[in-house]
Every structure is written in C-alpha cells, then in structure tokens.
Amino acid sequence: MMEGERSLTYHTVTLGPLTRSGLAQAEIPGEQASEVGEAPTSRPRVVEVPAGLPGERVTIAIEEPVLSARRRRARRQAPPRVWISAIHEASPLRVPAPCPVFGTCGGCQLQHMRYDAQLVWKREVVVSLLHEIGGFDALELREIVRATEPCAVPWHYRNHMRFSVNREGQLGLTARGSHRVLPLSSCPIAHERINTVLGVLARHVNPRPQVLVRCGAATGQVLMQPAPAPEVAEELSQAGIEVHTQAIEERLAGETFRIRPSSFFQTNTAQAEKMAHLVIEGLLQDRAVVSVGASSLGQSQVLPEPAASERRPVLADAYCGVGTFALLLARYAARVYAIEESPSAIEDAQWNLRQVNNVEILKGKVEHLLPTLAGQLDGLVLDPPRAGCQEVVLEALLQHPVTRIVYVSCDPSTLARDLQVLCRRQTTYRLLSVQPLDMFPQTSHIECIAILERQA
C-alpha cells in the first residue's frame, strides 16, 4: 500500500449515544487494526459518526490515511473520515435533513434530528455537565435546569456567515475535519438575505480566501467584505440587496446597535431578544421592575419599563463587547460599568452608548478591573468567551460577593467548571436557575443563562 493511500472498511453497527459534539458513537468489535499498517488488537474501537442517532442500525464507512513516516515518528494521525453508507433501522427521531451537504459539512450536527428532540438532548447535556463537572446533585438539577427555550423558527436564523473560497473562486463552507470547500448556493440556517447574496456570488468567481456577509434581521441591511466588484454589486442591487462595506445597524429590544465586520454580535437576533429579557429579569428579579414573564418572551421587541424605585442598583457588564447588555441595563441602573479589552469592540460600544450618560466604559481585562469594582456592585452580568472566566475573576467574586450574578455562557462545560468554584468549592453563592437557550438550532452548540445569588 502506497504511503498516503487511504484504507476503506465497512462495519454494520448499532449506534450509541450522542457525544457532546452531536456525533453518534459506534463501537467496532475487536480484532480490528487500531491504525493502518499495525497488527490487529482485541480492544474494541469507538468512532464518532456524523448524522447518526442513538439506537439506529447502520452500516458505516471508515476511511483513514496510512501513516506517513513523519507522522509515524511523531505518533500523530489525522482522525478517520466516517460516514453512514446505509441505514437499516432508523430512529423515530430521524427527519430528512434539508441540506445536501449535511453530514459532510462541519457547520451543523443535528439537522437529521426532530427539533423537539434536539431541545431535550441539549437540556440533558447541560444537566450532565453540571453534575459531572459542577458537582451539583442530580435531583437538585431537575428543578434548577429549565426546559430549553426553543427558537420559534429554527431555520434561516444566522445573521452572520463567513464563507471560504476555493482555488476556483467558488465559495461555501468547509468539510468536517478538513479545509476542503463545499460550494454552496444556499444554506438552510443562514438568513434569507444572506442566501440571496450567496445565490448571486455562486454565479461569480470570488476573491480568496473568504467572504464575510452579515445582515440586520430587523433592519434588512447587508454588510459584505471584501466589497463586491461593481458588476456583482449591480446584480445584488437588482436582487434587492444594497451592500454596506463598513457597518450596518441592527435593532435589538428597542435599541439600535452598530455592527462592523469585526464586531461581536449575537448571530440569532430573535433568540438574542429572549436572552435580553432573561438577563434583565434574572438580574433585577427582586427589584422594582415591570416583569415580562416567561410567557411573553420574544413577543415584544421592547424591554419592560422600570417602575418607581427608591434606589437604582449599580451594575456591571463584564466582557461587554459592543455594549449590548450595558445599553439595555442603563434604563434600570444608577450606574453601569462596561468592561472590555478589545479596542475594536470598545469603539463600537462608544458609538452604541453615546446617548446614555450613566454607563462608564472601562478599558482592560476583566480579571484586572473586576476586583476593584466587585465590592460596590449590586448586580453583575458575566458574558465571557467560550473559555469561561479566569480564576482571578472568580476569586474576586468570592472575596467581594455581588448580590446577584447572571452568567451568560456559550459553553456549558466551562459554565459548570466556574459554577463549581462559586457555588461548591465555596458556598458563597446559590445557583437559582439555569436556562438553556437554543441560539443555534440544528447544531450541538448550547447557550445558557445561569442566575446566582449571594448566600445570606
């Protein structure tokens, strides 16, 4: 067998549970070679199968490269490519996936799963991680972790797409585990305005390496980079798309935000509306504020008005980005501190917060600035990156407890780790609730909003 030649084998298996990345597990019986060119072993091998569901009887194909001499010396091997070649017994949870490249594309993992089942699975993942990593009691979690808040329309929700461009100038998304571009003319999770752009660009040769397209779901404005060629811009105009190249505006919860190519902004505007309500209710639950209630989530784009109060709280928005939560909280607070280190995000936040006078933007790392603030805060929004909070941030919150914390997380594993520090390693805080929010239907990604209060 030539070096670099790929070996292809087929196995009929019953699929096991989904991994946390949304792939089904398959156990290959013993007497299989663990690596091409090595002697067989009696140990079973577990592989991850895209587009599979637990309990299904399927035949899978496994394709893996022969180890090159260099990789063999380094003891490194690229993961095998695995796919379902035949389904013998389908799960009752299976539905047809609308995307022709689903299972090959790395963007979605759950298009083949009934949407109600996706929501149940995501809640189960959150409960499992809070128990295994966070150390929370399984029975207690039944009450704490709410049902996953669904997305009313779980398709065409993404307002931000970054397409790769291959050597032929075709744009699309990359195949799972590779840099190979899968040319596309539409994507079922992209906003329809973005799909209009994609349909036009698919007829042209596009500049490498990438094309970014963003749209305002509430405003209809479209941002592209790099700027399209004049003939492409004309074709887009005829399709009803006027292209912006520097910035667009989006409306969220009654406020207007500027979005530039580098800005972080939630990719699902409808679910971001729900998030805004959940964050504000969670932070100000015991204060004089007109409650929207869970049943009205998403029904109105305008946040509730603050009721008369003797004293308004001092709040902070840590990892504030473009100032989304800081602006939405300003109407309820005596003062809001917005903490951000990215110069680009700070520039956006300054524009977005230009008309409010009770928000102070603090430039720097949260781990450096929060310890000096925590003692004077009544409430805090933590919205860290996927890696979660630095230990020094958590230590500051233990040394200077805040009355209430709303932790917005895009990774339930790091959320569980941080909650273990705040609520279990020391009992400074009590976990009141965790609300999974389906910001990314058809994918394995899970957003959560956790509410903590200081122990008496």
N, C-alpha and C positions, 0 to 999 in steps of 0.2 A: 504494500500500500504506500503510495507516494506521500512524502511529508506535506501536511496541509490538506490532504484529501479527507473528506468528511465521511463518517460512518453513519448509516441509517438503519435503525432497528424499529420493530413494531411490537407493541405489547397490548393485550386486552386486559383491562383492569377495572375495578370499581373505585370510583373517585372518593377520596376522603374529604375532610373539612376544608374550608377556605382558609388560606393564610391571611395575615393581616394586610397583605397587599392585594387581596382579592383573587388570588390564584388557587385553584384546587390542588390538593396534594394527591399524588399517586405513588403507591409503593410497588416497586418492581421486585418480584421474588428473587431469592438468592441464586447463586451460580451465574451472576451477571458480571461482566468486566466492569470494574469501577472506573477505569479510564481506558481509552482505546490503546491497544498495544500491551496492556497489563494482563496478568493471569486472572481468571475468574475468582470471585470471592463468594462465600456463602451468605454474606451480610446482605439484607435487603437494601435497596436503594430508593430514596424518596426524591421525586422530582415534582416541580411545580408546573401545573397545566393551565395555560390561559383558556378562557371561555368554557370552563367546565364547572359543574355544580356537584355538591356532595350527593353520593348515592348513585350517580349515573354509571352505567356500564358502557364503557367506550373502548375503542382502540386508539392508542396514541402513537405518534411517531416521535422518535428521539434522534436528533441529528447532532453530532458533535465532531469537532475537528480533531485530527491526530495531533498530539503534542509536538510542536517544533522542538528542535534541540535546545533553542534558547529558553523556551517556556519550560521544558523538562528540567533544565538546570535550575531555573527559578522556582520550580514546583508550582507553576501557575497554569491554569487552564480556563479558557473562556467558558461560561456556562453553556450547556447544551440548548439547542433550539427544540422546543417541544410544542406539538400541536395535536389536536384531535383529528384523526383521519376518518373515524366513523363513530356514530352514536347508536348503540344497540338498545339501551333503555334510558330514556330521557327523564329528567326530573320534572315533577309537576310545576316547579318554579321556573322552568325554562320558557322564554319567549323569543321570537325571532329578533335578532339584532339588526337594526336598520342600516348600519354602516357596513359597506362592502369590505372594508379592511379591518373590521373588528376582530380581535384575537391576534392580529399581526401588528397593528399599530400600538404604540405604547401609551396612548392617551387615555383610553377607557379600559376598565376591567369588568364592568358589570352590566353592559347593555343587554346581555342574554338572560338577565335575572329579573323577575317580576319586581316592579318598583316597590310595592309594599314589603316584599321580602328583603330588598336592599335596606330599607329603613330598619327592619327588625335586626338584620345582621349587624348594621352599624352600631345599634344600641348594645348588642351583645359584645361587640369588640370593646366598647368603652367600659362596660361593666367588668369584663375580663381583665383589662389593663389596670383599672382602679383597684381590683382585688389583688392581682399578681404583683404589680409594681408599687401601688399606693398603700397596700396593706389594709384596705378597708374591708369590713366584714361583708360577706356576700349577701346576707339577709338585709343588712342595712342599705346596701346599694339598690335593692329592689325599690325602695322608697325614694332614694336620693336621685337616681338617674331616671329622667323622664323619657317618654317616648320620643323618638327622633322627629324633630319638626320638619315636615315634608316641604318640598318645593312644589308649588301649585302646578307649574308646567315644567317637568323635568327634562326638557329638551330645549335647544336653542337659547341657552341661558348665558353662555360665556361672552362677556363684552370685551375680551382681550385675548387675541391669538397671536402667536409668533410662529410663522411658517418657515421651515427650512427650504432651501433651493438647491437642487442638484446641478450637475455639470451641464445638463441640457437646458437649464433655466426653468425647469418645472418646479412648482412649489407644492408643499404638502407637509405631512408630519412624519416623524421617523419611526421605523420599525422598532419593536421592543428589543432592547439589548444591542442595538446597532446604530450606525449613523446613516443607514440606507433610507432615502427619502421615498415615501409612498405618495405619489402625485394625487392630488385631490381637486375636485371642483366644488365640493361642499362638505360640510362636517355637521353631523346631527346635534352636536352640543354647542356649536358656535351660533351666536346671534344672527338672525336673518340678514341684518345689514352687513355683517362680516361675510356671510355666504354670498351676498350679491357681489361684494368686492372679489371674493375668491373665484367666483364664476367668470368674472372678467379677466382676472390675472391668469387664469388657467389657459386662456387663449393666446397668451403672450410669453415671450422669453423674459424672465425676471432676473434682476441682478442678484448675485450671490453675496453673502451666504444666507441671509434671512430677510424676511419681510414681516414687519410688525403692523398689525391692524387692531385698532381699538375703536369702540363706539360708545356713545352715551345712550343707554337703553331708554332713558327718559327724555333725552333731547334729540336723538337721532343723528347727532354729529358724528363724523368719522375721522379718525386720525390714522395716517399712514407714514411709515418710514421704511426705506427711503422714499422720498417723494416720487410719485409715478411719472413716467415720461409723458410729454404733452398729449400724445395720441391716446395713451391709456387713461389719462385724466379726462379727456373728452368723452371716451366711451363710458367711463364711470358716471360722468355728469348726465349722459343720456339715460343711464340706468337709475338716476335719481340720487346719486352719491356725490356730494360736494366735499372734496377732500381737504382736510386740515393737515398741516405738517408740523406745527409747533405745539398746539394744545387744543383740547376740546373742553367743554363743560358737561357736567353730569349733575342731575338733581337727586338728592337722597334725603328723605324725611323732611322735605320742605326747604332744604338748604341747597345752595349751588356750590359745586366744587370744581376747581380747575384740575385737569388731568393732562400731564405731559407724557412723552414717551417713556420716561424713566420713573414716573410716579407709581407708587404702590396704591392701588385702589381695589376694593373687593371685586372679583370677576363676575359675581352674580348679584346684580342690582336688586332684584326682588327679594332675595334672601338677606341681603345687607339691610334692607328696610326692617325685616323682622329682627335682625341682630341689634339694630339701633334701639328698638323698643325693649328688647330683652335686657340689654346692658343698662339702660336708664332705669327701668323698673327694678332691676336687681340692685343697683347702686343706691337708689333713693326709696326703697320699699317702705321704710319706716318714717319717711318724711312727708311733708305736705306737698303732694304732687298728685295731679289727676291721673289715676291709673288707667291704662288702656285694656289690661286684662288679656289673657292668652287667646280668648276667642276672637278678639279684634285685630290680632297680629296681621299685618300686611294689608288690612282693609283700607287704611288711610295712609297717605304719604306724609302727613304732618304729625309731628310729635305732640303729646299732650301738653297743655299749658300748665305752668306751675301755679299751685294755689297759694293763697296768702300764708306767709310763714314769718315767725319772729326772727329766725336766723337761717340764713342760707349756708350750705356747707362749703368747705374748702376741699377741692377735688384735684386729682392729678390724672393725666392721661400719659402713661408710660409707654414708650415706643410709639409715639403719636403719629408717625408717618406724615401724611399731608394734613393732619389736624382734624380728621373726621369726627372722632368722639369728642375732642376738645370743643369743637364748634357746637355740636349737638348738646353738650352738657352745659354750655355757657349760660343758657337761659335759666338754669336751675341753681347755679352756684354763686357764691360771693366771689370766688376766685378759682380759676383753673390753671394749673401748671401743666404745660405740654412739653414733654421731654423727648428729644430726638437728636441723633448724632449725624444723620446723613445731610450734607449741605443741600443736595437737590430736594430732598423731602422738606427741609426747613424752608426753602424758597417757596415751595408750593403752599406750605402751611401758613406762611406770612401772607400770601395772597388770599387764601381761604378764610383767614381770621382777621382780615383787615378792617372789618366793620364792627368788631366786638372789642370792648375795652377792658374786659375782666379776665382775659386769657394772657398768660405770660409764657412765651416760648423759651425754654431753657435748652441751650445747645450743648450737647455732650452725651456721654454714655449713661444709661440708666443706672448702672452699678456704681457710678461715681456721684451722681446727683441725688438719687432717691434717698440715700442715708441721711442727707442733710435736710430732707423735706418731711420724711415719714412721720415725725413727731407732731407735725402741725396739720396733718390731713385727717379729714372725716371720711373720705372715700377715695378709692383708687381703681382705675382701670389698668389692668396689665394685658397688653396685646403683643407678646414677644414673638420673635421669629420661630421657625419650626424647632430650633434647638432648645427653646424654653428659656427660663431665667437663669442668670448667673448666680452662683452660690452667694455672692456678696449681696445681691438684691434680696434674696430670701432671708439672709441673716439680718438685714436692715429691717425687714418687716417683722421679724421675731423680736428684735431689740426695741423697736418702736411700733407697736401694733396699731393698725388702722382699723377703725370701726367696721368698715365693710370693704371687701375686695371683690371685684368682678374680673375674673381671669378668662380672657378670650384666647382659645388655643386652636391651632391648626394641626396639632399632633397629639392625640390622646395619650401616647406613651410618655412624652415629656411633661404633659399636664399631670399625669399620675405621679411621676417622679417628684415634681415640685409640690404637689399636694401632700405627699408623704412627709416632706420636710416641714411644711407649715401646720399640718393637722395631726401628724402621727409621731414624728421624731420629737416634736414638742407639741403640746396641746394648746398652743396659743390661739388657734383658730378652729372653728367648727365648720365643716362642709355642709352647707344648707341644701344645695341642689347642683346637678349637672344637667345641662340641656344640650344634647346633641342637635346640631342644626345642619341639615343637608345642603351645604353650599355647592357641592359638586356631584349632582346626580350622575349615575352611570359610571362613577369612578369609586375607588376604595378610600378616597380622602374623606376625613371626618373633621368637622369643626365642632367645637364645644364651648359652651359658656358656663363656667363654674362660679357659684356665689359662695363666698366665705364671710363669716362674721367673727369678730373678736370674742373670745370666751370671756364671760363675766368673771 
